[in-house]
């Protein structure tokens, strides 16, 4: 039996859109703080606000965007949000002071929250159900590739003072996104009558889907753990003179994530998500244990490889599960919950682990990370066990119905 086609023109287009959104995000993320400190006279605390003021509006708007995507025209929302993202990008070369930049970051964050929700929802609907794990693994690699390339471009251009060149590049790729948004074909949403009536009201369940929330908790805990690596590994490496090893850590992390993600997606579709998620969580925990030990270059580099396979592979599988847990017309709400769980985990985790580092040192960051991963593993085990019981009850109920007939 032939597999349904994954690499359609529309899937390629929405993957390119995702890559360009995050490429612009990471170019701006690295270039703006340097311009703020060198040209606008800002301090490190104000530079940190650039990300906070961008992500908070994105987090706040996403649940509402998930509802809009579920009930409105996904293609129109994609086009409008791509155009709004472009307009925000267009203003950066004309900013001359910190306060205008802060306001722009808030407004741009709103557009980012909407477009990341809609493009993720469209990708989930374009991908055949039987290849969802594989498809979302490939789709998420676009973000991973942007995460590697974007900072390199932004940093190199900012270091030579070519800020406008960085912003023009972001403007150009934003224009391409508008064009791709216009040519993409979005499958027509079919909503049950009950859902159509409910769509007229706005309820708490439109912000946090009860079926998806348990998966969101697992994602949140694992993202909290990873925030310790993203925020503090480079500083820790400077303190113990292992800067080169830390650079190799992230290179290996990215490399093995790229190698394993497509395979783990296929295996999850074929053998079931549980058989992939459990080993990935265990690998993530092993890598974090290695970081908590007295460090050598070999230990740090090996930890990067193991975490690249573990945490690098598990997130798209969990995204697949969070999307599969809801009805088709609520995929937008599930997607917004997935991205918000990731962003909140990174933001809250970095803040809390920063307090731990200040009080107890860097080792406490990684020990806390182990605790968070174990908690995430138990949360997932409880969730998977609950689903097995529900399935058994459903099978018994069906059997009783057949007997009664």
C-alpha positions in Angstrom: 0.0 0.0 0.0 1.5 3.4 -1.0 2.1 6.0 1.6 0.1 9.3 1.2 2.4 12.0 -0.2 4.2 14.2 2.3 6.4 16.5 0.2 3.7 18.4 -1.6 4.1 22.0 -2.9 2.0 23.3 -0.1 4.0 21.5 2.6 7.3 22.8 1.1 5.8 26.3 1.0 4.6 26.4 4.6 8.0 24.9 5.7 9.9 27.7 3.9 7.5 30.2 5.5 8.4 28.8 8.9 12.1 28.9 8.2 12.0 32.5 7.1 9.9 33.6 10.1 12.4 32.1 12.5 15.4 33.2 10.4 14.2 36.9 10.8 13.5 36.2 14.5 17.0 35.0 15.2 18.7 37.7 13.1 16.9 40.4 15.0 17.4 38.5 18.3 21.2 38.8 18.0 21.6 42.1 16.1 19.2 44.3 18.1 20.9 44.0 21.5 24.2 45.0 20.0 22.7 48.0 18.3 20.9 49.0 21.5 24.1 49.0 23.6 26.5 50.4 21.0 24.3 53.1 19.3 21.4 53.8 21.6 23.4 53.8 24.9 21.3 51.0 26.5 22.5 48.6 29.2 22.5 44.8 29.4 19.2 44.9 31.4 17.5 46.9 28.6 19.0 44.5 26.0 17.4 41.6 27.9 14.0 43.4 27.7 14.1 43.2 23.9 13.3 39.5 24.0 10.9 39.7 27.0 8.8 42.5 25.3 8.7 40.4 22.1 7.7 37.1 23.7 5.1 38.2 26.3 2.7 39.7 23.6 3.3 36.6 21.5 2.4 34.3 24.4 -0.7 36.4 25.3 -2.1 36.6 21.8 -1.5 32.9 20.8 -4.6 31.4 22.6 -6.8 34.0 20.9 -5.0 33.3 17.6 -5.7 29.6 18.1 -9.4 30.3 18.4 -9.4 32.6 15.3 -7.6 30.0 13.2 -10.1 27.4 14.3 -13.1 29.4 13.2 -11.9 31.8 10.5 -10.1 31.6 7.1 -6.6 30.2 7.8 -5.3 31.4 4.5 -6.5 35.0 5.1 -5.1 35.0 8.7 -1.8 33.7 7.2 -1.6 36.4 4.6 -2.6 39.2 7.0 -0.2 38.1 9.7 2.6 37.7 7.1 1.9 41.3 5.9 1.8 42.6 9.5 5.1 40.8 10.3 6.6 42.5 7.2 5.4 46.0 8.3 7.0 45.5 11.7 10.3 44.4 10.1 10.1 47.4 7.7 10.2 49.9 10.6 13.5 48.7 12.3 15.9 50.7 10.0 14.1 53.9 11.0 14.2 53.4 14.8 16.4 56.0 16.6 15.8 55.5 20.3 15.2 52.8 22.9 11.6 53.5 23.7 10.4 53.4 20.1 12.3 50.1 19.8 10.5 48.7 22.9 7.1 49.6 21.4 8.0 48.1 18.1 9.1 44.9 19.8 5.7 44.6 21.5 3.8 45.1 18.3 6.1 42.8 16.3 5.7 40.1 19.0 1.9 40.2 18.5 2.4 39.5 14.8 4.9 36.7 15.6 2.4 35.0 17.9 -0.3 35.0 15.3 1.8 33.8 12.3 3.5 31.0 14.3 0.1 29.7 15.4 -1.5 29.8 11.9 1.5 28.3 10.0 1.8 25.5 12.5 -1.9 24.8 12.2 -1.8 24.8 8.4 1.2 22.4 8.4 -0.6 20.0 10.7 -3.6 19.9 8.4 -1.5 19.6 5.2 0.4 16.6 6.6 -1.4 13.2 6.1 -2.6 11.9 9.5 -0.6 8.6 9.0 2.7 10.6 8.6 2.1 13.3 11.1 5.0 12.5 13.3 7.4 12.3 10.3 6.0 15.5 8.8 6.1 17.6 11.9 9.7 16.4 12.5 10.7 17.7 9.1 8.7 20.9 9.6 10.3 21.6 13.0 13.7 21.3 11.4 13.1 24.5 9.6 13.0 26.3 12.9 16.1 24.4 14.0 18.0 25.4 10.8 17.0 29.0 11.4 18.2 28.8 15.0 21.7 27.8 13.7 22.0 30.2 10.7 20.1 33.3 12.1 22.4 34.1 15.0 25.5 33.7 12.8 24.1 36.2 10.2 22.9 38.6 12.9 26.1 38.5 14.9 28.5 38.9 12.0 26.5 41.9 10.5 26.1 43.6 13.9 29.8 43.2 14.7 30.7 45.3 11.6 27.9 47.8 12.3 25.8 46.7 9.3 22.5 46.8 11.2 20.5 48.0 8.2 21.8 45.2 6.1 20.5 42.7 8.7 17.1 44.5 8.7 16.9 44.7 4.9 17.6 40.9 4.7 14.7 40.4 7.2 12.5 42.7 5.1 13.2 40.7 1.9 12.5 37.3 3.4 9.2 38.8 4.9 8.1 39.8 1.4 8.8 36.3 0.2 6.6 35.0 3.0 3.7 37.2 1.9 4.0 35.7 -1.7 4.2 32.1 -0.4 1.2 32.8 1.9 -0.8 33.9 -1.2 0.0 30.9 -3.3 -0.4 28.2 -0.7 -3.5 26.0 -0.8 -5.1 25.5 2.7 -7.4 22.5 3.1 -11.0 23.6 3.8 -12.0 23.1 7.4 -14.9 20.8 8.1 -16.5 21.5 11.5 -19.2 19.4 13.2 -22.5 21.2 13.8 -22.0 21.1 17.6 -18.6 22.8 17.2 -20.1 25.5 14.8 -22.6 26.5 17.5 -19.9 26.6 20.2 -17.7 28.7 18.0 -20.0 31.7 18.5 -19.0 31.7 22.2 -15.6 32.3 23.6 -14.8 30.0 26.6 -11.9 29.0 28.7 -11.6 25.8 26.8 -10.8 27.9 23.7 -7.6 29.1 25.4 -6.5 25.8 27.0 -7.9 22.6 25.6 -8.5 20.1 28.4 -7.4 17.1 26.2 -4.2 18.9 25.2 -3.3 20.4 28.6 -1.5 17.3 30.0 0.8 17.1 27.0 1.4 20.9 27.5 2.6 20.3 31.1 5.2 17.7 29.9 6.4 20.1 27.2 6.6 23.0 29.8 8.7 20.9 32.3 11.1 19.7 29.6 11.5 23.3 28.2 12.1 24.6 31.8 15.0 22.0 32.0 16.5 23.0 28.6 16.3 26.7 29.5 19.2 26.1 32.0 21.4 24.9 29.1 20.3 27.7 26.7 20.8 30.5 29.3 23.7 29.3 31.4 25.9 26.8 29.7 28.0 29.5 27.9 28.5 31.4 31.1 29.4 28.2 33.0 31.9 27.3 30.2 33.6 30.7 30.5 34.0 30.2 34.3 35.7 26.8 33.9 37.6 27.7 30.7 35.7 25.3 28.4 34.4 27.8 25.9 35.5 25.7 22.8 33.8 22.7 24.3 30.6 24.6 24.8 30.7 25.7 21.2 31.2 22.1 20.1 28.3 21.1 22.5 25.8 23.3 20.5 27.2 22.2 17.1 26.8 18.5 18.0 23.4 19.2 19.5 22.2 20.8 16.3 23.9 18.2 14.1 22.4 15.2 15.8 19.0 16.9 16.1 19.0 17.3 12.3 20.1 13.7 11.8 17.7 12.0 14.2 14.5 14.1 14.0 13.2 12.7 10.6 13.9 9.1 11.8 12.2 9.5 15.2 9.2 11.0 13.5 8.9 8.0 11.2 9.4 5.6 14.1 6.8 7.3 16.1 4.3 7.0 13.3 5.2 3.3 12.8 5.7 2.0 16.4 3.8 4.5 18.5 4.9 7.7 20.2 5.6 6.1 23.6 8.4 3.9 22.3 10.2 7.1 21.2 9.3 9.6 23.9 10.5 7.4 26.8 14.0 6.8 25.4 14.3 10.5 24.4 13.5 11.6 28.0 16.0 9.1 29.4 18.7 10.4 27.1 17.9 14.0 28.0 18.2 13.1 31.7 21.5 11.3 31.1 22.9 14.3 29.3 21.8 16.7 32.1 23.4 14.3 34.7 26.7 14.6 32.7 26.5 18.4 32.8 26.0 18.3 36.6 29.3 16.4 37.1 32.7 18.0 37.4 33.4 19.0 33.8 36.0 18.1 31.2 35.8 18.9 27.5 34.9 15.3 26.6 32.0 15.1 29.1 30.5 18.4 28.0 30.8 17.5 24.3 29.3 14.0 24.9 26.4 15.6 26.8 25.7 17.8 23.8 25.5 14.8 21.5 23.2 12.9 23.9 20.9 15.9 24.6 20.7 16.6 20.8 19.3 13.1 20.3 17.0 13.2 23.4 15.5 16.7 23.8 16.2 17.5 20.1 14.0 14.6 19.0 11.2 14.6 21.6 9.6 18.0 21.0 8.1 17.4 17.5 6.8 14.0 18.8 5.1 15.8 21.7 3.7 18.4 19.2 2.3 15.5 17.2 0.6 14.2 20.3 -0.8 17.5 21.4 -2.3 18.0 18.0 -3.7 14.5 17.7 -5.3 14.8 21.1 -7.9 17.3 19.9 -10.6 17.4 17.3 -9.5 18.5 13.8 -11.3 21.9 14.1 -9.3 22.6 17.3 -5.8 22.1 15.9 -5.2 25.9 16.0 -5.9 26.0 19.8 -3.6 22.9 20.4 -0.8 24.5 18.4 -1.0 27.8 20.3 -0.8 25.7 23.5 2.2 23.8 22.3 4.2 27.0 21.4 3.1 28.8 24.6 4.2 25.8 26.7 7.6 25.9 25.1 8.0 29.7 25.4 6.7 29.9 29.0 9.0 27.0 29.9 12.0 28.7 28.5 11.1 32.1 30.1 10.1 30.9 33.5 12.8 28.3 33.6 15.5 30.8 32.8 14.2 33.1 35.5 13.9 30.5 38.3 17.2 28.7 37.4 18.9 32.1 37.3 17.9 32.6 41.0 19.2 29.1 41.8 22.5 29.8 40.0 23.0 33.1 42.0 22.4 31.3 45.3 24.0 27.9 44.8 26.1 28.1 41.6 26.0 26.5 38.2 25.7 22.9 39.3 22.3 23.7 40.9 21.0 24.7 37.4 21.8 21.3 36.0 20.7 19.4 39.1 17.4 21.3 39.0 17.2 20.3 35.3 17.5 16.6 36.2 14.5 17.0 38.7 12.4 18.8 36.0 13.1 16.1 33.4 12.2 13.3 35.8 9.0 15.2 36.7 8.3 15.5 33.0 8.9 11.8 32.6 6.5 10.9 35.4 3.9 13.3 34.0 4.2 11.7 30.6 4.0 8.2 32.2 0.8 9.2 34.1 -0.7 10.6 30.9 0.2 7.5 28.8 -1.2 5.2 31.5 -4.4 7.1 31.7 -4.9 6.9 27.9 -4.3 3.1 28.0 -7.1 2.8 30.6 -9.4 5.0 28.6 -8.7 2.8 25.5 -9.4 -0.4 27.4 -12.7 1.0 28.7 -13.7 2.1 25.2 -12.9 -1.4 23.8 -15.0 -3.0 26.6 -17.9 -0.6 26.0 -17.9 -1.4 22.2 -17.8 -5.2 23.0 -20.8 -4.9 25.4 -22.7 -2.9 22.7 -22.1 -5.7 20.2 -23.1 -8.4 22.6 -26.4 -6.6 23.5 -27.2 -6.3 19.8 
